[in-house]
C-alpha cells in the first residue's frame, strides 16, 4: 500500500472541452512523441508493421454515438488519459510505492525504477488510464508532461503538456484546478465542467466540459417573418426591386 | 517502500531545433524538428508560422515515424520481372538517369506528345509544369482533376478564388458558419483552429454532410443531406432569400455582374452574351442618369433592374435572369426537400437564420477604403455569415454547378470579402482572365508554346487539334469537359491504354498511387498497366515513377527514381504555386534538409533539374550547355519567372526586398533564420473588399502578384459557359461534334441549376462514400507505425435503416455491388449517418507487398478500397463511345456519384477482391520498436 498526500498545494490538471474536440488524435500522437523521447522508458510498439500493431499510449481518443429520443444521432469524441485523482486508487494499491501522487502539484506518477510491472494499479484504475509497456515491463501513464511544465530549457509559453500545446481546436486546457481564480477553474464554472464517474469517489482533478445542446432548431417562430415574400408574382418582385433600389 | 525520486523537471529537450515545413499532408504547417545526435527526436508545431501557429495534427507529430519508416525506397530500381511483380534490381543513379535520358530524348526528338508526365500530390507544380513545358509535351497535369477541380474552377470563374488555398472564413468575426461536404482535412489545422475560435465565441456552426463525424460531430446543427443534392439544397436557400428580398442589393449592384445587360432575344446570334462597349467592357444602366455606361465608370449606380432595346434586340440584366431562374417553384423548399433528405422547415429555418445574421447582425469595421470606381467609404460593412466546402460537394458530376451555386449564395448575401464573411488569401482574388489559357502546340525538339493548364473563355480556347480531336491524352479542354482547368489525371492510364485519342510511349509519374487508391477501377488500372499487345509488348510501353516510399504503384514501373522524404530535401511553397497565405497577408515557405538521407535517394525536383540538363531542355541549360541549376535549391533561389519575380517572395535583392527584387544568393539562409517561412502583412485599409479595393490592388502589384491593378466583378452569370452553349446551338466556327451537342447545351448553363448525377437506376439505391480521417493522409499513413494503430481498419459503416433491414449484427460482412463490380467487406453500424448512405475511410486498405507491411497486415486482410466499385467510364451507352465518369464541365472525377446495393454474406478470411502479394522492393520493418534517440 502506498499513501496519498493528505492535501496537495496545487491541483494541476486538464480541462477537456467535449463541445470542441473533433477527434483528430493530434493530442494522442503528440503525447506519444514527447513521451517516447522523454520521461522514463520509450513508449514501445509491438508488431509495428505486422498483422495487428499495438503499442503504449498515455492518451487515447474514443468515439461514441448517442441516439437521443428524438432527432438525429450524435457523435462525440472523448479523449482520455490519467485524471490525476485526489483519491487515486492506483496509488494506494501499489505494493512498492512506485505509483505516487506529488504533494506539490498533485500529479500522479510512476517511479519506473521501483515499478515491478505487477499491473495492480491498472486494475485499480476505473478509467483504464494506465498501460503496461510490453517491451519494458513497466507501467506507463500520463505525467501531465512533468518534464515540460517546469522545464527551464523550454520557452515559458511552451511549458504546458504536449497535448495542450498541439491541440488544433483548442479543446484542451491546462492549469491549477485547486485555484478557483485560475482560467481553467473559471472555464469549468462557466461551462458546467464535470467529473468523470464521480460516484466512484476518486475525485478526479481533470474536468470535462459538456457538449452544448445540438440540433435545437427552435428559432423558426421568431425568424419566420424574415422569409415573408416581398411579392407573390415575378412582376411584383421587380416592382419591389425598383422600390428597394430607390432606397439605397 | 520506495521514496518518490528526485525528478529532474528541466531535462535537456534537444541539441538543436530546425524549422521547416511539414509534408504529412497538404496543409503545409510550420514545424520545429528537434534533433538529438543528428537524429529526429521530436516534431512540434512552429508558433510563429502563419498556417498553424504552433498547433500540429496527429500526422504532423507522427512525422518521426515516417522518416524512419522501413517503406522508404533505398536506391533507383530497374524492373527485372514482369510488371506488377515487384521484381527489381537496385541500380546506380547514373544508370537510371542514362536509361531515362535516352528514352525521353528520343521521344522529344520525334514527337514530344508521346510523353505523359503527371504528378500526384506534390507541391511543386509550378516547377514540374515548367519542366514539362520545356520538354514540349502537352500532356502534363497534377492531381487536381481527380481531387477538387470543381471547387477551384467554380470559385475562380465565379469570384476569382475558392476555398482553402484561395480563401478562408473570417474566423474572427463570423457569427454563423456553414460547412459543406468537408472530409476531415483540407485545410486541416486551420479549420480546426477556426472551429475552436467559433466555439469559444459561441458562434453557430452548421455541418452539411451525409456523415456526422469529425467537424460535423461538433457542429451545433447537422444536416445529413443526401449525397449529390447539395446544389438542390443551396438553390432552395437562394430561392427563399430572393423571394423574401433578403439579399444585399447594394453589393450586387456595385461588385457583381448582376446589373450587366444580357442579350435576351432567343433569336439573336449573341443571345445570352453581355452587351459590351467598343472596348469590350460589359455595360450597365446607371440608375442616376438612365444612361448605358461601362460597368466601371466612376460614380455610377448600376441598375439591377435595367432594361434596354438596342439595334432591335432587347437586353435585360443578369439579375432579371437570376430572378426568373431561382424564383421558380421548382426551386422551392417543398420541391426539393424529399430529394435532399432535409425537411421543408429546416431549409426555411436555415434560410431565415442566414438572413437574420447577414442583415440584422451585420457588423462594420471603422476602416476607410476607396473602391475601383473612386468612391470613398468610411467603414467596411460585413455580413457575418461564412461558408466552407470541399470534395463532398465537388466530386460529383454536378459538382461544378453545385460549387457555383454555393458561391452565388454567398454573393447574394453580400458576404464575400467583407468582415465576418469569406476572405481571399493572396495571390487571390484573381479573375479567370488573369490566369493563362491552355497551351498544347507542340513540335519536335522544342518547348511547348505556353503553360499547359489554364482557363478557357470560349470554344476558341479548347485544346483541339486542327482535325478537332483532343490534343491532350487526358482530353482536357475538349467538348467532353471544356473547363478542365486541372486536367484529368484519372483518365490518363485508361486513355493511354485505349489509344484514345492516341498512343503514348512513356508514362512518367510522381507521387501518384495510380495502381491503387488514386485510381477509379483499381483492378482495371492494374490490368491496363500490365496489358500486352499482339507482339507481347506492353500496351503502355514505358513507365517511369518517382516516389519516396514503397507504394503500390512502384511495382508497375520499369524504372523507379527514389525521392527523399520531406525532412531530407529542399522544397518551396511558392506564391507561384499552391500558396499558404492567410487573409491578412502573403506567405511562402521552404523545406530544407534538416537531416541528410541515409540512403541513395535524391529529391525528385533535383532529379528533374539534372534530367533537364541531360536532355538539353531550354531553361535548364546555360549557353555553354552546362546545367543551369545544380539542384532544386539552386532553382528556387535563381529562377525568375518574370523579371524580379521568383519562386520565393521573401528576402529578395539585398535581403530586404519583398515580392519583386533581384536574386539573393543568401535567400535560403534567410528563410532558415526566419523559421523556414516568410510573411508580409496586407495594409489595414486593404484587408477586405480586395477585388475592388484600390489599396489592395496597389499592394498586390507591389508584391508582384500582378503587374497592374485588375479590379473585376463577381460573375454570377458566367458568360464563357454561354459561349459554349451558343456553339452547341449551332453558332460559330468551332462547334461540338453531334454526339456532344446536347450534353454541352444542358451542362454549360451560365447560371447554376442542379441536375441529378447519381443515376445508376433503382437497382442500386444506396449512396457509397469515402472520407479521409484526420489522422491519415491518403495511403501514406499506413506505413507509419503510430498512425496505423489509430486507423488500421475501415469497416463499411451502415446507417440504422440498412443495418436493421438486412439484420446485420457486429462482426458481419456484406457484399457491396455497383454497376461496375463488387467487394466483400466487414460492416459496422453508424447511426449518425444519412439513412441511404454507407461509407468507409479512404485508402486504409492496402495491397500485399506494399508499404513494407507484412502480408497479413490488417490493412490487407480486413481493409479494402471502394475504388473497385467505381469505373473511370460510365456504363456503355451502346454508341461505342467511352464516356468519362466525370463532371461534363471540368472533367472532375465523380467519385461520390457511386451507388450500390448491399447483401449480407458469410465472413471471409480476407476482404475481396484481394491480390497476390507483389515482391517488396524494401526489407520488412522490425517487429517491435521503441524509438528513442540521443541516449
Boltz contact constraints between the chains, C-beta under 6 A:
constraints:
  - contact:
      token1: [A, 20]
      token2: [B, 196]
      max_distance: 6.0
  - contact:
      token1: [A, 20]
      token2: [B, 199]
      max_distance: 6.0
  - contact:
      token1: [A, 22]
      token2: [B, 192]
      max_distance: 6.0
  - contact:
      token1: [A, 22]
      token2: [B, 214]
      max_distance: 6.0
  - contact:
      token1: [A, 22]
      token2: [B, 215]
      max_distance: 6.0
  - contact:
      token1: [A, 22]
      token2: [B, 218]
      max_distance: 6.0
  - contact:
      token1: [A, 24]
      token2: [B, 57]
      max_distance: 6.0
  - contact:
      token1: [A, 24]
      token2: [B, 774]
      max_distance: 6.0
  - contact:
      token1: [A, 25]
      token2: [B, 58]
      max_distance: 6.0
  - contact:
      token1: [A, 25]
      token2: [B, 775]
      max_distance: 6.0
  - contact:
      token1: [A, 25]
      token2: [B, 790]
      max_distance: 6.0
  - contact:
      token1: [A, 26]
      token2: [B, 57]
      max_distance: 6.0
  - contact:
      token1: [A, 26]
      token2: [B, 58]
      max_distance: 6.0
  - contact:
      token1: [A, 29]
      token2: [B, 58]
      max_distance: 6.0
  - contact:
      token1: [A, 29]
      token2: [B, 61]
      max_distance: 6.0
  - contact:
      token1: [A, 29]
      token2: [B, 62]
      max_distance: 6.0
  - contact:
      token1: [A, 29]
      token2: [B, 786]
      max_distance: 6.0
  - contact:
      token1: [A, 30]
      token2: [B, 61]
      max_distance: 6.0
  - contact:
      token1: [A, 32]
      token2: [B, 786]
      max_distance: 6.0
  - contact:
      token1: [A, 33]
      token2: [B, 42]
      max_distance: 6.0
  - contact:
      token1: [A, 33]
      token2: [B, 61]
      max_distance: 6.0
  - contact:
      token1: [A, 36]
      token2: [B, 931]
      max_distance: 6.0
  - contact:
      token1: [A, 37]
      token2: [B, 41]
      max_distance: 6.0
  - contact:
      token1: [A, 37]
      token2: [B, 42]
      max_distance: 6.0
  - contact:
      token1: [A, 37]
      token2: [B, 932]
      max_distance: 6.0
  - contact:
      token1: [A, 42]
      token2: [B, 930]
      max_distance: 6.0
  - contact:
      token1: [A, 42]
      token2: [B, 932]
      max_distance: 6.0
  - contact:
      token1: [A, 44]
      token2: [B, 930]
      max_distance: 6.0
  - contact:
      token1: [A, 45]
      token2: [B, 785]
      max_distance: 6.0
  - contact:
      token1: [A, 45]
      token2: [B, 929]
      max_distance: 6.0
  - contact:
      token1: [A, 46]
      token2: [B, 928]
      max_distance: 6.0
  - contact:
      token1: [A, 48]
      token2: [B, 785]
      max_distance: 6.0
  - contact:
      token1: [A, 48]
      token2: [B, 929]
      max_distance: 6.0
  - contact:
      token1: [A, 49]
      token2: [B, 852]
      max_distance: 6.0
  - contact:
      token1: [A, 49]
      token2: [B, 853]
      max_distance: 6.0
  - contact:
      token1: [A, 49]
      token2: [B, 925]
      max_distance: 6.0
  - contact:
      token1: [A, 50]
      token2: [B, 854]
      max_distance: 6.0
  - contact:
      token1: [A, 51]
      token2: [B, 856]
      max_distance: 6.0
  - contact:
      token1: [A, 51]
      token2: [B, 857]
      max_distance: 6.0
  - contact:
      token1: [A, 52]
      token2: [B, 858]
      max_distance: 6.0
  - contact:
      token1: [A, 53]
      token2: [B, 788]
      max_distance: 6.0
  - contact:
      token1: [A, 53]
      token2: [B, 789]
      max_distance: 6.0
  - contact:
      token1: [A, 55]
      token2: [B, 789]
      max_distance: 6.0
  - contact:
      token1: [A, 65]
      token2: [B, 831]
      max_distance: 6.0
  - contact:
      token1: [A, 65]
      token2: [B, 832]
      max_distance: 6.0
  - contact:
      token1: [A, 67]
      token2: [B, 831]
      max_distance: 6.0
  - contact:
      token1: [A, 72]
      token2: [B, 222]
      max_distance: 6.0
  - contact:
      token1: [A, 73]
      token2: [B, 831]
      max_distance: 6.0
  - contact:
      token1: [A, 73]
      token2: [B, 832]
      max_distance: 6.0
  - contact:
      token1: [A, 75]
      token2: [B, 212]
      max_distance: 6.0
  - contact:
      token1: [A, 75]
      token2: [B, 213]
      max_distance: 6.0
  - contact:
      token1: [A, 75]
      token2: [B, 217]
      max_distance: 6.0
  - contact:
      token1: [A, 75]
      token2: [B, 832]
      max_distance: 6.0
  - contact:
      token1: [A, 96]
      token2: [B, 2]
      max_distance: 6.0
  - contact:
      token1: [A, 97]
      token2: [B, 1]
      max_distance: 6.0
  - contact:
      token1: [A, 97]
      token2: [B, 2]
      max_distance: 6.0
  - contact:
      token1: [A, 100]
      token2: [B, 4]
      max_distance: 6.0
  - contact:
      token1: [A, 111]
      token2: [B, 2]
      max_distance: 6.0
  - contact:
      token1: [A, 111]
      token2: [B, 5]
      max_distance: 6.0
  - contact:
      token1: [A, 114]
      token2: [B, 2]
      max_distance: 6.0
  - contact:
      token1: [A, 135]
      token2: [B, 930]
      max_distance: 6.0
  - contact:
      token1: [A, 146]
      token2: [B, 9]
      max_distance: 6.0
  - contact:
      token1: [A, 147]
      token2: [B, 9]
      max_distance: 6.0
  - contact:
      token1: [A, 147]
      token2: [B, 11]
      max_distance: 6.0
  - contact:
      token1: [A, 150]
      token2: [B, 9]
      max_distance: 6.0
  - contact:
      token1: [A, 151]
      token2: [B, 10]
      max_distance: 6.0
  - contact:
      token1: [A, 152]
      token2: [B, 10]
      max_distance: 6.0
  - contact:
      token1: [A, 153]
      token2: [B, 10]
      max_distance: 6.0
  - contact:
      token1: [A, 153]
      token2: [B, 12]
      max_distance: 6.0
  - contact:
      token1: [A, 153]
      token2: [B, 13]
      max_distance: 6.0
  - contact:
      token1: [A, 166]
      token2: [B, 55]
      max_distance: 6.0
  - contact:
      token1: [A, 166]
      token2: [B, 56]
      max_distance: 6.0
  - contact:
      token1: [A, 168]
      token2: [B, 55]
      max_distance: 6.0
  - contact:
      token1: [A, 168]
      token2: [B, 57]
      max_distance: 6.0
  - contact:
      token1: [A, 168]
      token2: [B, 189]
      max_distance: 6.0
  - contact:
      token1: [A, 168]
      token2: [B, 192]
      max_distance: 6.0
  - contact:
      token1: [A, 168]
      token2: [B, 193]
      max_distance: 6.0
  - contact:
      token1: [A, 169]
      token2: [B, 192]
      max_distance: 6.0
  - contact:
      token1: [A, 169]
      token2: [B, 195]
      max_distance: 6.0
  - contact:
      token1: [A, 169]
      token2: [B, 196]
      max_distance: 6.0
  - contact:
      token1: [A, 170]
      token2: [B, 196]
      max_distance: 6.0
  - contact:
      token1: [A, 214]
      token2: [B, 220]
      max_distance: 6.0
  - contact:
      token1: [A, 215]
      token2: [B, 221]
      max_distance: 6.0
  - contact:
      token1: [A, 220]
      token2: [B, 349]
      max_distance: 6.0
  - contact:
      token1: [A, 223]
      token2: [B, 352]
      max_distance: 6.0
  - contact:
      token1: [A, 223]
      token2: [B, 356]
      max_distance: 6.0
  - contact:
      token1: [A, 226]
      token2: [B, 352]
      max_distance: 6.0
  - contact:
      token1: [A, 226]
      token2: [B, 355]
      max_distance: 6.0
  - contact:
      token1: [A, 226]
      token2: [B, 356]
      max_distance: 6.0
  - contact:
      token1: [A, 227]
      token2: [B, 240]
      max_distance: 6.0
  - contact:
      token1: [A, 227]
      token2: [B, 244]
      max_distance: 6.0
  - contact:
      token1: [A, 227]
      token2: [B, 348]
      max_distance: 6.0
  - contact:
      token1: [A, 227]
      token2: [B, 352]
      max_distance: 6.0
  - contact:
      token1: [A, 229]
      token2: [B, 243]
      max_distance: 6.0
  - contact:
      token1: [A, 230]
      token2: [B, 245]
      max_distance: 6.0
  - contact:
      token1: [A, 234]
      token2: [B, 327]
      max_distance: 6.0
  - contact:
      token1: [A, 237]
      token2: [B, 323]
      max_distance: 6.0
  - contact:
      token1: [A, 241]
      token2: [B, 305]
      max_distance: 6.0
  - contact:
      token1: [A, 242]
      token2: [B, 305]
      max_distance: 6.0
  - contact:
      token1: [A, 244]
      token2: [B, 249]
      max_distance: 6.0
  - contact:
      token1: [A, 248]
      token2: [B, 249]
      max_distance: 6.0
  - contact:
      token1: [A, 248]
      token2: [B, 250]
      max_distance: 6.0
